[in-house]
């Protein structure tokens, strides 16, 4: 498991203009990596909430016969969350309102590559 690679990728992502935070959790709800511009400490229930949210979205997608969930976008009045399943891990990134997810695709791909190397 290369945690340093993940930490560096999360740092690069969160340093991007408009990105506020990034987290990687297991499907069991265990925090693997977390970085937040505004709050350095991990919000305690975050990992379990992300896991439950993702599992619920996956189940709803199957119940509505829409195939497998690719990503979950949560819109709020202060920004958006993009949640993606990466194998047995879940990757979530918080961005400012109006940011184009394609503009941070390269940084997101680096995080996903670091996640893939953690097998």
N, CA, C and O atoms as a GROMACS GRO file, in nm:
protein
  476
    1UNK      N    1   0.084  -0.118   0.000
    1UNK     CA    2   0.000   0.000   0.000
    1UNK      C    3   0.089   0.124   0.000
    1UNK      O    4   0.173   0.139   0.088
    2UNK      N    5   0.071   0.212  -0.096
    2UNK     CA    6   0.152   0.332  -0.107
    2UNK      C    7   0.070   0.453  -0.063
    2UNK      O    8   0.011   0.523  -0.144
    3UNK      N    9   0.068   0.475   0.069
    3UNK     CA   10  -0.011   0.584   0.125
    3UNK      C   11   0.050   0.719   0.089
    3UNK      O   12  -0.022   0.816   0.070
    4UNK      N   13   0.184   0.725   0.078
    4UNK     CA   14   0.250   0.851   0.044
    4UNK      C   15   0.204   0.902  -0.092
    4UNK      O   16   0.180   1.021  -0.109
    5UNK      N   17   0.193   0.813  -0.190
    5UNK     CA   18   0.146   0.851  -0.323
    5UNK      C   19   0.004   0.909  -0.315
    5UNK      O   20  -0.027   1.007  -0.382
    6UNK      N   21  -0.080   0.848  -0.234
    6UNK     CA   22  -0.216   0.897  -0.216
    6UNK      C   23  -0.215   1.035  -0.149
    6UNK      O   24  -0.288   1.125  -0.191
    7UNK      N   25  -0.135   1.051  -0.046
    7UNK     CA   26  -0.126   1.180   0.023
    7UNK      C   27  -0.082   1.291  -0.072
    7UNK      O   28  -0.138   1.401  -0.070
    8UNK      N   29   0.018   1.263  -0.154
    8UNK     CA   30   0.067   1.362  -0.250
    8UNK      C   31  -0.040   1.397  -0.354
    8UNK      O   32  -0.057   1.514  -0.389
    9UNK      N   33  -0.112   1.296  -0.402
    9UNK     CA   34  -0.217   1.319  -0.501
    9UNK      C   35  -0.331   1.400  -0.441
    9UNK      O   36  -0.384   1.491  -0.506
   10UNK      N   37  -0.371   1.368  -0.318
   10UNK     CA   38  -0.477   1.446  -0.251
   10UNK      C   39  -0.432   1.590  -0.228
   10UNK      O   40  -0.511   1.683  -0.245
   11UNK      N   41  -0.305   1.609  -0.190
   11UNK     CA   42  -0.252   1.743  -0.168
   11UNK      C   43  -0.258   1.826  -0.296
   11UNK      O   44  -0.300   1.941  -0.295
   12UNK      N   45  -0.216   1.766  -0.407
   12UNK     CA   46  -0.220   1.837  -0.536
   12UNK      C   47  -0.364   1.872  -0.574
   12UNK      O   48  -0.390   1.983  -0.621
   13UNK      N   49  -0.455   1.779  -0.552
   13UNK     CA   50  -0.596   1.803  -0.584
   13UNK      C   51  -0.652   1.918  -0.502
   13UNK      O   52  -0.715   2.009  -0.556
   14UNK      N   53  -0.630   1.916  -0.371
   14UNK     CA   54  -0.688   2.015  -0.281
   14UNK      C   55  -0.623   2.153  -0.299
   14UNK      O   56  -0.683   2.255  -0.265
   15UNK      N   57  -0.501   2.156  -0.352
   15UNK     CA   58  -0.436   2.284  -0.380
   15UNK      C   59  -0.491   2.350  -0.506
   15UNK      O   60  -0.460   2.466  -0.534
   16UNK      N   61  -0.571   2.276  -0.582
   16UNK     CA   62  -0.630   2.330  -0.705
   16UNK      C   63  -0.736   2.433  -0.670
   16UNK      O   64  -0.815   2.414  -0.578
   17UNK      N   65  -0.738   2.541  -0.745
   17UNK     CA   66  -0.837   2.647  -0.724
   17UNK      C   67  -0.979   2.590  -0.734
   17UNK      O   68  -1.013   2.523  -0.831
   18UNK      N   69  -1.060   2.617  -0.633
   18UNK     CA   70  -1.199   2.573  -0.633
   18UNK      C   71  -1.224   2.439  -0.565
   18UNK      O   72  -1.338   2.401  -0.543
   19UNK      N   73  -1.117   2.368  -0.532
   19UNK     CA   74  -1.132   2.239  -0.463
   19UNK      C   75  -1.110   2.264  -0.314
   19UNK      O   76  -1.013   2.328  -0.275
   20UNK      N   77  -1.201   2.212  -0.232
   20UNK     CA   78  -1.194   2.235  -0.088
   20UNK      C   79  -1.142   2.117  -0.010
   20UNK      O   80  -1.071   2.134   0.090
   21UNK      N   81  -1.176   1.995  -0.054
   21UNK     CA   82  -1.138   1.878   0.024
   21UNK      C   83  -1.141   1.754  -0.064
   21UNK      O   84  -1.206   1.750  -0.168
   22UNK      N   85  -1.069   1.653  -0.018
   22UNK     CA   86  -1.071   1.523  -0.082
   22UNK      C   87  -1.058   1.416   0.024
   22UNK      O   88  -0.989   1.435   0.124
   23UNK      N   89  -1.125   1.305   0.004
   23UNK     CA   90  -1.118   1.195   0.100
   23UNK      C   91  -1.127   1.062   0.026
   23UNK      O   92  -1.191   1.051  -0.078
   24UNK      N   93  -1.062   0.962   0.083
   24UNK     CA   94  -1.070   0.826   0.034
   24UNK      C   95  -1.106   0.738   0.153
   24UNK      O   96  -1.038   0.740   0.256
   25UNK      N   97  -1.213   0.662   0.137
   25UNK     CA   98  -1.258   0.572   0.242
   25UNK      C   99  -1.280   0.433   0.185
   25UNK      O  100  -1.299   0.416   0.064
   26UNK      N  101  -1.277   0.335   0.272
   26UNK     CA  102  -1.309   0.199   0.229
   26UNK      C  103  -1.460   0.184   0.224
   26UNK      O  104  -1.533   0.265   0.281
   27UNK      N  105  -1.505   0.082   0.157
   27UNK     CA  106  -1.650   0.056   0.152
   27UNK      C  107  -1.704   0.021   0.289
   27UNK      O  108  -1.825   0.026   0.312
   28UNK      N  109  -1.615  -0.016   0.382
   28UNK     CA  110  -1.656  -0.046   0.519
   28UNK      C  111  -1.664   0.080   0.606
   28UNK      O  112  -1.704   0.074   0.722
   29UNK      N  113  -1.625   0.195   0.548
   29UNK     CA  114  -1.633   0.321   0.623
   29UNK      C  115  -1.509   0.358   0.700
   29UNK      O  116  -1.517   0.435   0.796
   30UNK      N  117  -1.393   0.308   0.661
   30UNK     CA  118  -1.267   0.341   0.728
   30UNK      C  119  -1.194   0.447   0.646
   30UNK      O  120  -1.174   0.430   0.526
   31UNK      N  121  -1.154   0.556   0.711
   31UNK     CA  122  -1.084   0.664   0.644
   31UNK      C  123  -0.943   0.619   0.607
   31UNK      O  124  -0.869   0.570   0.691
   32UNK      N  125  -0.907   0.637   0.479
   32UNK     CA  126  -0.773   0.602   0.430
   32UNK      C  127  -0.691   0.728   0.408
   32UNK      O  128  -0.572   0.731   0.440
   33UNK      N  129  -0.754   0.831   0.353
   33UNK     CA  130  -0.686   0.957   0.329
   33UNK      C  131  -0.785   1.072   0.335
   33UNK      O  132  -0.899   1.058   0.292
   34UNK      N  133  -0.740   1.186   0.388
   34UNK     CA  134  -0.829   1.301   0.401
   34UNK      C  135  -0.747   1.428   0.399
   34UNK      O  136  -0.642   1.437   0.464
   35UNK      N  137  -0.793   1.528   0.324
   35UNK     CA  138  -0.729   1.658   0.324
   35UNK      C  139  -0.837   1.762   0.299
   35UNK      O  140  -0.918   1.748   0.207
   36UNK      N  141  -0.838   1.866   0.382
   36UNK     CA  142  -0.940   1.970   0.375
   36UNK      C  143  -0.874   2.106   0.395
   36UNK      O  144  -0.801   2.124   0.493
   37UNK      N  145  -0.898   2.200   0.306
   37UNK     CA  146  -0.839   2.335   0.317
   37UNK      C  147  -0.888   2.408   0.441
   37UNK      O  148  -0.811   2.478   0.506
   38UNK      N  149  -1.015   2.392   0.474
   38UNK     CA  150  -1.076   2.474   0.577
   38UNK      C  151  -1.069   2.414   0.717
   38UNK      O  152  -1.060   2.487   0.815
   39UNK      N  153  -1.074   2.283   0.726
   39UNK     CA  154  -1.073   2.215   0.855
   39UNK      C  155  -0.969   2.104   0.851
   39UNK      O  156  -0.992   2.001   0.787
   40UNK      N  157  -0.855   2.122   0.917
   40UNK     CA  158  -0.750   2.021   0.906
   40UNK      C  159  -0.787   1.886   0.968
   40UNK      O  160  -0.738   1.782   0.924
   41UNK      N  161  -0.871   1.887   1.070
   41UNK     CA  162  -0.907   1.760   1.133
   41UNK      C  163  -1.017   1.690   1.055
   41UNK      O  164  -1.099   1.753   0.988
   42UNK      N  165  -1.016   1.560   1.065
   42UNK     CA  166  -1.118   1.478   0.999
   42UNK      C  167  -1.248   1.491   1.077
   42UNK      O  168  -1.249   1.481   1.199
   43UNK      N  169  -1.356   1.512   1.005
   43UNK     CA  170  -1.486   1.514   1.068
   43UNK      C  171  -1.521   1.368   1.097
   43UNK      O  172  -1.531   1.288   1.004
   44UNK      N  173  -1.539   1.333   1.223
   44UNK     CA  174  -1.548   1.193   1.265
   44UNK      C  175  -1.644   1.105   1.186
   44UNK      O  176  -1.602   0.998   1.141
   45UNK      N  177  -1.768   1.143   1.166
   45UNK     CA  178  -1.858   1.050   1.096
   45UNK      C  179  -1.843   1.050   0.944
   45UNK      O  180  -1.914   0.975   0.877
   46UNK      N  181  -1.753   1.131   0.889
   46UNK     CA  182  -1.744   1.146   0.744
   46UNK      C  183  -1.727   1.013   0.672
   46UNK      O  184  -1.798   0.987   0.575
   47UNK      N  185  -1.636   0.930   0.717
   47UNK     CA  186  -1.607   0.807   0.643
   47UNK      C  187  -1.727   0.713   0.640
   47UNK      O  188  -1.756   0.653   0.536
   48UNK      N  189  -1.797   0.698   0.751
   48UNK     CA  190  -1.912   0.608   0.752
   48UNK      C  191  -2.028   0.666   0.671
   48UNK      O  192  -2.102   0.591   0.607
   49UNK      N  193  -2.045   0.800   0.673
   49UNK     CA  194  -2.151   0.863   0.595
   49UNK      C  195  -2.124   0.848   0.446
   49UNK      O  196  -2.215   0.818   0.369
   50UNK      N  197  -1.999   0.867   0.404
   50UNK     CA  198  -1.962   0.852   0.263
   50UNK      C  199  -1.990   0.708   0.217
   50UNK      O  200  -2.044   0.687   0.109
   51UNK      N  201  -1.953   0.611   0.299
   51UNK     CA  202  -1.976   0.470   0.264
   51UNK      C  203  -2.126   0.442   0.252
   51UNK      O  204  -2.169   0.380   0.155
   52UNK      N  205  -2.205   0.487   0.349
   52UNK     CA  206  -2.350   0.463   0.344
   52UNK      C  207  -2.414   0.532   0.225
   52UNK      O  208  -2.501   0.475   0.159
   53UNK      N  209  -2.372   0.656   0.197
   53UNK     CA  210  -2.426   0.732   0.086
   53UNK      C  211  -2.398   0.661  -0.047
   53UNK      O  212  -2.486   0.652  -0.133
   54UNK      N  213  -2.278   0.611  -0.063
   54UNK     CA  214  -2.239   0.544  -0.187
   54UNK      C  215  -2.313   0.412  -0.204
   54UNK      O  216  -2.364   0.383  -0.312
   55UNK      N  217  -2.320   0.334  -0.099
   55UNK     CA  218  -2.389   0.205  -0.105
   55UNK      C  219  -2.538   0.227  -0.135
   55UNK      O  220  -2.597   0.151  -0.212
   56UNK      N  221  -2.597   0.330  -0.074
   56UNK     CA  222  -2.738   0.360  -0.100
   56UNK      C  223  -2.759   0.401  -0.246
   56UNK      O  224  -2.854   0.356  -0.309
   57UNK      N  225  -2.671   0.486  -0.299
   57UNK     CA  226  -2.683   0.528  -0.439
   57UNK      C  227  -2.666   0.409  -0.533
   57UNK      O  228  -2.737   0.399  -0.634
   58UNK      N  229  -2.575   0.318  -0.501
   58UNK     CA  230  -2.556   0.199  -0.584
   58UNK      C  231  -2.682   0.112  -0.584
   58UNK      O  232  -2.723   0.062  -0.689
   59UNK      N  233  -2.742   0.095  -0.468
   59UNK     CA  234  -2.864   0.015  -0.459
   59UNK      C  235  -2.979   0.080  -0.534
   59UNK      O  236  -3.054   0.012  -0.604
   60UNK      N  237  -2.994   0.211  -0.521
   60UNK     CA  238  -3.100   0.282  -0.593
   60UNK      C  239  -3.082   0.270  -0.743
   60UNK      O  240  -3.179   0.250  -0.816
   61UNK      N  241  -2.958   0.282  -0.789
   61UNK     CA  242  -2.930   0.271  -0.932
   61UNK      C  243  -2.973   0.135  -0.984
   61UNK      O  244  -3.033   0.125  -1.091
   62UNK      N  245  -2.942   0.031  -0.910
   62UNK     CA  246  -2.982  -0.105  -0.951
   62UNK      C  247  -3.133  -0.123  -0.944
   62UNK      O  248  -3.191  -0.185  -1.033
   63UNK      N  249  -3.198  -0.069  -0.839
   63UNK     CA  250  -3.343  -0.082  -0.825
   63UNK      C  251  -3.418  -0.014  -0.938
   63UNK      O  252  -3.523  -0.063  -0.982
   64UNK      N  253  -3.365   0.098  -0.987
   64UNK     CA  254  -3.427   0.168  -1.098
   64UNK      C  255  -3.380   0.116  -1.234
   64UNK      O  256  -3.411   0.173  -1.339
   65UNK      N  257  -3.306   0.004  -1.230
   65UNK     CA  258  -3.260  -0.062  -1.353
   65UNK      C  259  -3.179   0.033  -1.443
   65UNK      O  260  -3.202   0.040  -1.564
   66UNK      N  261  -3.084   0.104  -1.380
   66UNK     CA  262  -2.999   0.197  -1.455
   66UNK      C  263  -2.854   0.149  -1.462
   66UNK      O  264  -2.764   0.228  -1.491
   67UNK      N  265  -2.831   0.022  -1.435
   67UNK     CA  266  -2.695  -0.031  -1.443
   67UNK      C  267  -2.618  -0.010  -1.315
   67UNK      O  268  -2.675  -0.011  -1.206
   68UNK      N  269  -2.489   0.010  -1.329
   68UNK     CA  270  -2.402   0.031  -1.213
   68UNK      C  271  -2.374   0.180  -1.197
   68UNK      O  272  -2.356   0.252  -1.295
   69UNK      N  273  -2.370   0.226  -1.072
   69UNK     CA  274  -2.341   0.366  -1.043
   69UNK      C  275  -2.199   0.399  -1.086
   69UNK      O  276  -2.106   0.324  -1.055
   70UNK      N  277  -2.182   0.509  -1.156
   70UNK     CA  278  -2.050   0.554  -1.198
   70UNK      C  279  -1.999   0.661  -1.102
   70UNK      O  280  -1.886   0.652  -1.052
   71UNK      N  281  -2.081   0.761  -1.076
   71UNK     CA  282  -2.045   0.865  -0.981
   71UNK      C  283  -2.172   0.924  -0.922
   71UNK      O  284  -2.280   0.916  -0.981
   72UNK      N  285  -2.158   0.983  -0.807
   72UNK     CA  286  -2.269   1.044  -0.736
   72UNK      C  287  -2.234   1.191  -0.718
   72UNK      O  288  -2.131   1.224  -0.659
   73UNK      N  289  -2.319   1.280  -0.768
   73UNK     CA  290  -2.295   1.423  -0.755
   73UNK      C  291  -2.399   1.478  -0.657
   73UNK      O  292  -2.519   1.465  -0.678
   74UNK      N  293  -2.349   1.540  -0.550
   74UNK     CA  294  -2.435   1.601  -0.449
   74UNK      C  295  -2.420   1.752  -0.462
   74UNK      O  296  -2.311   1.806  -0.446
   75UNK      N  297  -2.531   1.819  -0.492
   75UNK     CA  298  -2.528   1.964  -0.509
   75UNK      C  299  -2.584   2.030  -0.384
   75UNK      O  300  -2.688   1.990  -0.332
   76UNK      N  301  -2.512   2.131  -0.337
   76UNK     CA  302  -2.555   2.209  -0.222
   76UNK      C  303  -2.547   2.356  -0.259
   76UNK      O  304  -2.490   2.391  -0.362
   77UNK      N  305  -2.604   2.443  -0.177
   77UNK     CA  306  -2.600   2.585  -0.212
   77UNK      C  307  -2.459   2.644  -0.201
   77UNK      O  308  -2.436   2.755  -0.248
   78UNK      N  309  -2.365   2.572  -0.139
   78UNK     CA  310  -2.229   2.622  -0.126
   78UNK      C  311  -2.127   2.549  -0.211
   78UNK      O  312  -2.009   2.582  -0.207
   79UNK      N  313  -2.170   2.451  -0.289
   79UNK     CA  314  -2.077   2.376  -0.371
   79UNK      C  315  -2.130   2.239  -0.406
   79UNK      O  316  -2.250   2.213  -0.394
   80UNK      N  317  -2.040   2.153  -0.448
   80UNK     CA  318  -2.079   2.019  -0.491
   80UNK      C  319  -1.980   1.915  -0.438
   80UNK      O  320  -1.864   1.945  -0.411
   81UNK      N  321  -2.029   1.793  -0.425
   81UNK     CA  322  -1.946   1.678  -0.391
   81UNK      C  323  -1.954   1.580  -0.507
   81UNK      O  324  -2.062   1.551  -0.557
   82UNK      N  325  -1.841   1.529  -0.548
   82UNK     CA  326  -1.836   1.424  -0.649
   82UNK      C  327  -1.783   1.300  -0.578
   82UNK      O  328  -1.672   1.299  -0.525
   83UNK      N  329  -1.863   1.195  -0.580
   83UNK     CA  330  -1.826   1.070  -0.514
   83UNK      C  331  -1.815   0.962  -0.620
   83UNK      O  332  -1.906   0.944  -0.702
   84UNK      N  333  -1.702   0.890  -0.618
   84UNK     CA  334  -1.679   0.784  -0.716
   84UNK      C  335  -1.633   0.658  -0.644
   84UNK      O  336  -1.561   0.662  -0.545
   85UNK      N  337  -1.677   0.547  -0.697
   85UNK     CA  338  -1.629   0.420  -0.645
   85UNK      C  339  -1.503   0.382  -0.722
   85UNK      O  340  -1.502   0.385  -0.845
   86UNK      N  341  -1.398   0.347  -0.651
   86UNK     CA  342  -1.270   0.307  -0.710
   86UNK      C  343  -1.234   0.170  -0.653
   86UNK      O  344  -1.160   0.160  -0.555
   87UNK      N  345  -1.286   0.065  -0.715
   87UNK     CA  346  -1.264  -0.069  -0.662
   87UNK      C  347  -1.331  -0.084  -0.527
   87UNK      O  348  -1.452  -0.062  -0.515
   88UNK      N  349  -1.255  -0.120  -0.428
   88UNK     CA  350  -1.309  -0.134  -0.292
   88UNK      C  351  -1.298  -0.006  -0.212
   88UNK      O  352  -1.322  -0.005  -0.091
   89UNK      N  353  -1.262   0.103  -0.278
   89UNK     CA  354  -1.249   0.232  -0.212
   89UNK      C  355  -1.351   0.330  -0.269
   89UNK      O  356  -1.406   0.310  -0.378
   90UNK      N  357  -1.375   0.437  -0.194
   90UNK     CA  358  -1.464   0.544  -0.237
   90UNK      C  359  -1.384   0.673  -0.231
   90UNK      O  360  -1.316   0.701  -0.132
   91UNK      N  361  -1.393   0.751  -0.337
   91UNK     CA  362  -1.320   0.877  -0.347
   91UNK      C  363  -1.422   0.989  -0.356
   91UNK      O  364  -1.512   0.986  -0.440
   92UNK      N  365  -1.409   1.088  -0.269
   92UNK     CA  366  -1.501   1.202  -0.271
   92UNK      C  367  -1.420   1.331  -0.274
   92UNK      O  368  -1.319   1.344  -0.205
   93UNK      N  369  -1.465   1.424  -0.355
   93UNK     CA  370  -1.400   1.555  -0.365
   93UNK      C  371  -1.506   1.664  -0.352
   93UNK      O  372  -1.613   1.655  -0.413
   94UNK      N  373  -1.476   1.766  -0.270
   94UNK     CA  374  -1.568   1.878  -0.248
   94UNK      C  375  -1.515   2.000  -0.322
   94UNK      O  376  -1.398   2.035  -0.310
   95UNK      N  377  -1.602   2.063  -0.401
   95UNK     CA  378  -1.561   2.177  -0.482
   95UNK      C  379  -1.657   2.294  -0.462
   95UNK      O  380  -1.769   2.278  -0.414
   96UNK      N  381  -1.610   2.411  -0.501
   96UNK     CA  382  -1.693   2.531  -0.497
   96UNK      C  383  -1.803   2.522  -0.602
   96UNK      O  384  -1.791   2.448  -0.700
   97UNK      N  385  -1.908   2.597  -0.579
   97UNK     CA  386  -2.019   2.602  -0.673
   97UNK      C  387  -1.970   2.653  -0.809
   97UNK      O  388  -1.895   2.750  -0.816
   98UNK      N  389  -2.014   2.588  -0.914
   98UNK     CA  390  -1.982   2.631  -1.049
   98UNK      C  391  -1.854   2.575  -1.107
   98UNK      O  392  -1.824   2.600  -1.224
   99UNK      N  393  -1.777   2.499  -1.030
   99UNK     CA  394  -1.652   2.443  -1.085
   99UNK      C  395  -1.686   2.332  -1.184
   99UNK      O  396  -1.779   2.254  -1.162
  100UNK      N  397  -1.612   2.325  -1.290
  100UNK     CA  398  -1.630   2.222  -1.390
  100UNK      C  399  -1.544   2.101  -1.349
  100UNK      O  400  -1.422   2.113  -1.336
  101UNK      N  401  -1.607   1.987  -1.329
  101UNK     CA  402  -1.533   1.868  -1.285
  101UNK      C  403  -1.428   1.827  -1.387
  101UNK      O  404  -1.328   1.764  -1.351
  102UNK      N  405  -1.449   1.860  -1.514
  102UNK     CA  406  -1.349   1.827  -1.616
  102UNK      C  407  -1.219   1.906  -1.594
  102UNK      O  408  -1.112   1.859  -1.632
  103UNK      N  409  -1.229   2.024  -1.533
  103UNK     CA  410  -1.109   2.106  -1.510
  103UNK      C  411  -1.017   2.045  -1.405
  103UNK      O  412  -0.900   2.082  -1.397
  104UNK      N  413  -1.068   1.954  -1.325
  104UNK     CA  414  -0.985   1.888  -1.223
  104UNK      C  415  -0.967   1.740  -1.254
  104UNK      O  416  -0.926   1.663  -1.167
  105UNK      N  417  -0.998   1.701  -1.376
  105UNK     CA  418  -0.991   1.560  -1.415
  105UNK      C  419  -0.851   1.502  -1.397
  105UNK      O  420  -0.837   1.390  -1.347
  106UNK      N  421  -0.747   1.574  -1.437
  106UNK     CA  422  -0.610   1.524  -1.426
  106UNK      C  423  -0.574   1.497  -1.280
  106UNK      O  424  -0.516   1.393  -1.248
  107UNK      N  425  -0.607   1.590  -1.192
  107UNK     CA  426  -0.579   1.571  -1.049
  107UNK      C  427  -0.662   1.456  -0.991
  107UNK      O  428  -0.612   1.378  -0.910
  108UNK      N  429  -0.786   1.446  -1.032
  108UNK     CA  430  -0.871   1.334  -0.986
  108UNK      C  431  -0.814   1.202  -1.034
  108UNK      O  432  -0.812   1.104  -0.958
  109UNK      N  433  -0.767   1.197  -1.159
  109UNK     CA  434  -0.709   1.074  -1.213
  109UNK      C  435  -0.584   1.032  -1.136
  109UNK      O  436  -0.558   0.913  -1.120
  110UNK      N  437  -0.506   1.129  -1.088
  110UNK     CA  438  -0.386   1.097  -1.008
  110UNK      C  439  -0.426   1.032  -0.875
  110UNK      O  440  -0.362   0.937  -0.830
  111UNK      N  441  -0.532   1.084  -0.814
  111UNK     CA  442  -0.580   1.023  -0.690
  111UNK      C  443  -0.629   0.882  -0.717
  111UNK      O  444  -0.600   0.790  -0.640
  112UNK      N  445  -0.704   0.864  -0.825
  112UNK     CA  446  -0.756   0.731  -0.858
  112UNK      C  447  -0.643   0.633  -0.890
  112UNK      O  448  -0.652   0.515  -0.858
  113UNK      N  449  -0.537   0.682  -0.953
  113UNK     CA  450  -0.421   0.596  -0.981
  113UNK      C  451  -0.352   0.556  -0.852
  113UNK      O  452  -0.308   0.442  -0.838
  114UNK      N  453  -0.343   0.649  -0.757
  114UNK     CA  454  -0.284   0.617  -0.627
  114UNK      C  455  -0.370   0.516  -0.553
  114UNK      O  456  -0.318   0.427  -0.485
  115UNK      N  457  -0.501   0.529  -0.565
  115UNK     CA  458  -0.591   0.433  -0.502
  115UNK      C  459  -0.570   0.295  -0.563
  115UNK      O  460  -0.564   0.195  -0.491
  116UNK      N  461  -0.559   0.289  -0.694
  116UNK     CA  462  -0.538   0.160  -0.764
  116UNK      C  463  -0.408   0.092  -0.721
  116UNK      O  464  -0.400  -0.030  -0.718
  117UNK      N  465  -0.308   0.172  -0.688
  117UNK     CA  466  -0.179   0.114  -0.649
  117UNK      C  467  -0.180   0.064  -0.504
  117UNK      O  468  -0.081   0.006  -0.459
  118UNK      N  469  -0.289   0.085  -0.431
  118UNK     CA  470  -0.296   0.046  -0.290
  118UNK      C  471  -0.347  -0.096  -0.270
  118UNK      O  472  -0.394  -0.128  -0.161
  119UNK      N  473  -0.340  -0.178  -0.368
  119UNK     CA  474  -0.394  -0.314  -0.356
  119UNK      C  475  -0.298  -0.404  -0.284
  119UNK      O  476  -0.327  -0.522  -0.265
   0.00000   0.00000   0.00000
